[in-house]
C-alpha cells in the first residue's frame, strides 16, 4: 500500500475542515493500530484493506479502494456531531 499517496488523498479530501481533527494514516497492520488509536480518526492499512479507527476504537474494516472515502465520511460525521462544518482550515494528517 502506498501510504504517502493515501495520506495525500485523505489530506485533499479533508481540506477546509474547521473542526480540529488529528488523522493517522498508517501503512502497517502490526504497529499501525497503536498509532491510529492515538488519533481522532485513523487507518491501519495493509493486505488490501484498512481498519478504520475513531477515537481509539475500530469501527470497521474496509477494502483498500474504500479507505479514503470512508475516512472522509467519518471526518464529516465527527465534524457534524461537534457542530462544525467544512470551511477554511488545515487538516493534520500523520503518515507512518
N, C-alpha and C positions, 0 to 999 in steps of 0.2 A: 504494500500500500504506500502510495506517495503522500506522506503526511504533510509535506510542505504545500503541495497543491491543494490538498484537502483543507488545510488551515487558511490558505488564500481565498478559497471559495466560501468558507464559513465567514471570514472577515468581511468579504464583499457583501454577503447576504445580511450581515448584521450592521452594516454601515448606516449611521443615522440613529441608532438606538440611544434613547435618552437614559434609560434605566442602567445604573451601574451593574455590570454583569461580568463575572470572571469566567471565561470559557477555556477549557483544556482540550486540545486535540492531540491525542496520544496515539502512536503507531505500534505500541507493544501491548499484547494481551497479557503479558506477565507482570510488568511494572506499571503499565498504563492505568489499570483500575485504581491504584493507590493515588496517583496524581489526579486522575479525573474526579475522584471523590472529594478532593480538596477544593474544587471549583464549584461555582453555582450551577454550571452546566458543562458537561464533558462527554467525550467519547474515547473509549479504548478500542482501537481497531486492529484487525488482523484476520487472516484466513478468510477473507471475503465478506466479513461482517463487522459490525460495530456495536458495542454495548453502550447505550446512552444512559448517562447519569444526570440526575437533577438533585441538587443539594445532598450529594453523597450516596444517593440510592439509585440502583439500577432500575430504570423504568421500562426498558425494552431492549431487545436485540434486533437490529435491522440489517438487511443486506447492504453491501458496500455502496451500491448505487443510490441508496436512500439516506445515507448518513447526513449529507449537507442539508437536504430538505427537512429531515427530522429535527436536526439541531436548530434550524431557523424557526420551525414551527414551535418548538419548546421554548425558545427565547421569546417569541411573540406572546406565548401563553404566560410566561413569567412576567413579562412587561405588563400585560393586561391585568393580571392579578395584583400587581403592585400599583395600578392606576396610572402607569406611564404609557407613553406612546412612542412611535417612531418619529424622530426629529433629528436635530443636529446633535451629534455625539460621536464618540470613538469607541468601538468595541475593544476589549482587551482579550486577545487570544494567545494562549500559551501553547507552544508546539514542543512535543517531546517524543 
